[in-house]
């Protein structure tokens, strides 16, 4: 993982964020994005204290294959939510998501001193739920009919992970 840089907003990144298959379980799916809008988003997140936006880089090729984000960091309650997208479909189903989730969780606990990280996944997004569980997250509950998806309201699975070594 490394910071997302303005130069990461290239043709591939633009394609990811406008591909219905890639964004189908994200809140980004509702709007088409221009490269300028994506660049502005990346620039706006730089230096914020309530979020950390990181690129997922495949080590051997140094290829930018996706993004991860710690968002809504609450410094009082020491928690944040995690979002992730593997934009390059060639890397789907190969463990990159769970590895990125694990690395981001460790960063949240060891560097930011957070107590908990959590995520919400659409109930049909089996791959994401499995990736979070593989990274040590546990199911905490269900938000019934919480999001509108594919013409109906669907449930969201809540998953969380606690820092077991952090001070109280």
C-alpha positions in Angstrom: 0.0 0.0 0.0 1.1 3.6 -0.7 -0.6 6.9 -1.0 -2.8 7.5 -4.1 -1.0 10.1 -6.2 -2.5 12.4 -8.8 -0.6 10.7 -11.5 -2.4 7.4 -10.6 -5.5 9.0 -12.2 -4.8 7.6 -15.6 -6.8 5.7 -18.3 -7.0 2.5 -16.2 -8.2 4.3 -13.1 -10.8 6.2 -15.2 -12.0 2.9 -16.6 -12.3 1.2 -13.2 -14.5 4.0 -11.8 -16.8 3.9 -14.9 -17.1 0.1 -15.2 -20.4 -1.1 -13.9 -19.0 -4.5 -13.1 -16.2 -3.1 -11.0 -18.3 -0.5 -9.1 -21.6 -2.5 -8.8 -21.3 -2.8 -5.0 -20.0 0.7 -4.4 -21.7 4.0 -3.8 -19.6 5.3 -6.7 -21.8 3.4 -9.2 -24.4 6.0 -9.5 -22.4 8.6 -11.4 -20.1 8.7 -14.4 -16.7 10.3 -13.6 -14.4 12.3 -15.7 -10.6 12.1 -15.2 -10.8 15.7 -13.9 -13.3 14.7 -11.2 -11.3 11.7 -10.2 -8.1 13.9 -10.0 -10.0 16.4 -7.9 -11.1 13.7 -5.5 -7.6 12.3 -5.1 -6.2 15.8 -4.5 -9.0 16.7 -2.0 -8.2 13.6 0.1 -4.5 14.5 0.4 -3.7 15.7 3.9 -7.1 15.1 5.4 -7.1 13.9 9.0 -10.4 12.0 8.8 -9.4 9.6 6.1 -6.4 7.7 4.6 -6.5 6.9 0.9 -4.1 4.3 -0.3 -3.2 2.6 -3.6 -3.0 -1.2 -3.8 0.2 -2.0 -5.6 1.1 -5.4 -6.9 4.7 -5.8 -5.7 6.5 -7.6 -8.5 5.1 -5.4 -11.3 4.6 -2.2 -9.2 1.2 -2.1 -10.9 -1.6 0.0 -9.3 -4.5 -2.5 -9.1 -6.9 -0.9 -6.8 -7.5 1.5 -3.9 -8.3 1.2 -0.2 -9.5 3.8 2.2 -9.9 4.3 5.9 -12.7 6.8 6.1 -14.7 8.6 8.7 -11.9 8.3 11.2 -13.2 9.0 14.6 -10.3 10.0 16.9 -12.4 10.1 20.0 -13.8 6.6 19.7 -10.7 5.4 17.8 -12.5 3.7 14.9 -12.8 4.0 11.1 -14.5 2.3 8.2 -12.7 0.5 5.5 -13.5 0.6 1.8 -11.7 -1.3 -0.9 -11.8 -1.7 -4.7 -9.7 -4.0 -6.8 -10.1 -2.2 -10.1 -8.0 -4.5 -12.3 -10.1 -7.6 -12.9 -7.0 -9.7 -13.6 -6.3 -9.5 -9.9 -9.8 -10.6 -8.7 -10.0 -13.7 -6.6 -6.3 -14.0 -6.0 -6.1 -12.8 -2.4 -5.1 -9.2 -3.0 -8.2 -7.7 -1.4 -7.8 -9.6 1.8 -4.1 -8.8 1.9 -4.8 -5.1 1.4 -7.5 -5.2 4.1 -5.1 -6.9 6.5 -2.4 -4.4 5.8 -4.7 -1.4 6.1 -6.1 -2.8 9.4 -2.6 -3.2 10.8 -1.8 0.4 9.7 -4.9 1.6 11.5 -4.0 -0.2 14.7 -0.2 0.2 14.8 0.3 3.7 13.3 -3.0 5.4 14.0 -3.7 3.7 17.3 -7.3 2.9 16.3 -9.2 0.4 18.4 -11.6 -0.8 15.7 -12.1 -0.9 11.9 -15.3 -2.0 10.3 -16.9 -2.4 6.9 -20.3 -2.8 5.4 -20.8 -5.1 2.4 -23.9 -5.6 0.3 -25.2 -9.1 1.2 -24.7 -10.3 -2.4 -21.1 -9.2 -2.5 -19.8 -12.6 -1.4 -16.2 -12.0 -2.6 -15.9 -8.9 -0.4 -17.4 -10.5 2.6 -15.0 -13.5 2.3 -12.0 -11.1 1.8 -12.9 -9.3 5.1 -13.4 -12.5 6.9 -10.1 -13.9 5.6 -8.4 -10.7 7.0 -9.8 -11.5 10.5 -13.1 -9.5 10.4 -16.1 -11.0 12.1 -19.7 -10.5 11.2 -21.4 -8.1 13.6 -24.8 -7.8 12.2 -27.1 -7.0 9.3 -28.6 -3.7 8.3 -32.0 -4.8 6.9 -33.0 -3.4 3.5 -30.3 -0.7 3.9 -29.4 0.0 0.3 -31.2 0.2 -3.0 -29.6 -2.2 -5.4 -30.8 -3.7 -8.7 -34.3 -2.5 -8.3 -34.8 -3.6 -4.6 -33.7 -2.8 -1.1 -31.0 -5.3 0.1 -29.3 -6.0 3.4 -25.8 -4.9 4.3 -23.5 -7.2 6.3 -21.5 -5.4 9.0 -18.0 -6.7 9.7 -15.6 -5.5 12.3 -12.1 -6.2 13.6 -10.6 -5.0 16.9 -7.0 -4.3 17.8 -6.2 -6.9 20.3 -2.8 -5.4 21.3 -3.8 -1.7 21.6 -4.0 0.1 24.9 -7.5 0.9 26.1 
